[in-house]
Amino acid sequence: MNRRTYLKSIAAAGSALRLSKAQAKEKPKPIQLFVEMQVDPAREKELLDNFHNIFFPEAKKHPGYISLRLLKMRQVIQGQAQWANYRFELVFQSEELRQKWINSPEHQRVWPTLERTMTDQKTYPVVLYDEA
């Protein structure tokens, strides 16, 4: 075998090995949870304070946490108007880890600080998505 053929073989084997390792380490895709929140305007400051100072610091400590955002609706650009003035967005590594978080004593303590600012505390939309 000449030197050039030998080097090409080594490079091809290395590429195949990297590919098989990458496939073996492939993780499940994260989940995203959206909560549409109609917050009483008189309680917006309370919501924001609780989100930034109570809920967020606790959520980011839990296994599987990727990100968390609270968005305030500015305007509807197209389509029908949404009833919610805030959207809560949570991204976790898996639904199983999110379930552990929401069943934890810490979540049971911090979620009500956000929920109590909502005008509808029982039937607000909660939507779970898998990353495609």
C-alpha positions in Angstrom: 0.0 0.0 0.0 1.5 3.4 -0.9 1.7 6.2 1.6 -1.1 8.3 0.0 -3.6 5.4 0.1 -2.6 4.6 3.7 -3.2 8.2 4.8 -6.6 8.4 3.1 -7.6 5.2 4.8 -6.6 6.5 8.3 -8.5 9.8 7.6 -11.6 7.9 6.5 -11.5 5.6 9.5 -11.2 8.6 11.8 -14.2 10.3 10.2 -16.3 7.1 10.6 -15.3 6.8 14.2 -16.2 10.4 15.0 -19.6 9.9 13.3 -20.4 6.8 15.2 -19.4 8.4 18.5 -21.6 11.4 17.7 -24.6 9.2 16.9 -24.1 7.2 20.1 -24.1 10.4 22.1 -27.1 11.8 20.4 -29.4 13.2 23.2 -33.2 13.5 23.1 -34.3 16.9 21.8 -35.5 19.4 24.4 -39.1 20.2 25.2 -40.6 23.7 25.3 -43.5 24.6 27.5 -45.6 27.8 26.9 -48.0 29.2 29.4 -50.4 32.0 28.1 -50.9 34.3 31.1 -53.5 37.0 31.5 -52.0 39.1 34.2 -54.0 41.7 36.1 -52.3 45.1 35.1 -52.3 46.1 38.8 -50.2 43.0 39.6 -47.6 43.3 36.7 -44.9 44.6 39.0 -45.5 41.7 41.4 -45.3 39.2 38.6 -42.0 40.6 37.3 -40.5 40.8 40.8 -41.5 37.3 41.6 -40.3 35.9 38.2 -36.9 37.5 38.4 -36.2 37.2 42.1 -38.0 34.0 43.2 -39.0 31.7 40.3 -36.1 32.1 37.9 -33.3 31.7 40.4 -34.9 28.5 41.6 -35.7 27.0 38.2 -32.2 27.3 36.8 -30.8 25.2 39.6 -32.7 22.1 38.6 -31.4 19.2 36.4 -32.5 19.5 32.8 -33.0 23.3 32.8 -32.1 25.0 29.6 -33.8 28.4 29.5 -36.7 30.4 30.9 -38.3 33.6 29.6 -41.2 35.8 30.4 -42.5 37.8 27.5 -44.9 40.7 27.5 -47.1 41.0 24.4 -46.6 44.2 22.5 -49.1 43.9 19.7 -50.8 41.4 17.4 -49.4 41.9 13.9 -51.5 39.3 12.1 -54.5 37.1 12.9 -56.8 37.2 15.8 -55.9 39.0 19.0 -54.6 36.8 21.9 -56.3 37.0 25.2 -52.9 36.7 27.1 -50.7 39.7 27.9 -47.8 37.6 29.0 -46.2 34.3 27.7 -44.1 32.1 30.0 -41.6 30.0 28.0 -39.6 27.1 29.6 -37.1 24.9 27.9 -36.0 21.6 29.5 -33.7 18.8 28.3 -36.6 16.3 28.5 -40.2 16.0 29.7 -39.1 13.6 32.3 -36.8 16.2 33.9 -39.4 18.9 33.6 -41.8 16.6 35.5 -39.3 16.1 38.3 -39.0 19.9 38.5 -42.7 20.6 38.6 -43.2 17.9 41.3 -40.4 19.2 43.4 -41.1 21.1 46.7 -39.3 24.1 45.3 -41.6 24.3 42.3 -44.6 23.9 44.6 -43.3 26.9 46.6 -42.4 29.2 43.7 -45.0 28.7 41.0 -47.9 30.1 43.1 -46.0 33.4 43.3 -46.5 33.8 39.5 -49.9 32.1 39.2 -51.5 34.3 41.8 -51.0 37.4 39.6 -53.1 35.9 36.8 -56.7 36.7 36.4 -57.6 33.1 35.5 -55.7 30.7 37.8 -57.4 27.4 36.8 -57.9 27.2 33.0 -55.0 29.2 31.5 -53.5 27.5 28.4 -50.4 25.4 29.0 -48.9 23.9 25.8 -46.0 21.5 25.5 -43.9 21.2 22.3 -41.2 18.7 21.3 -38.4 20.2 19.2 -38.7 18.9 15.7 
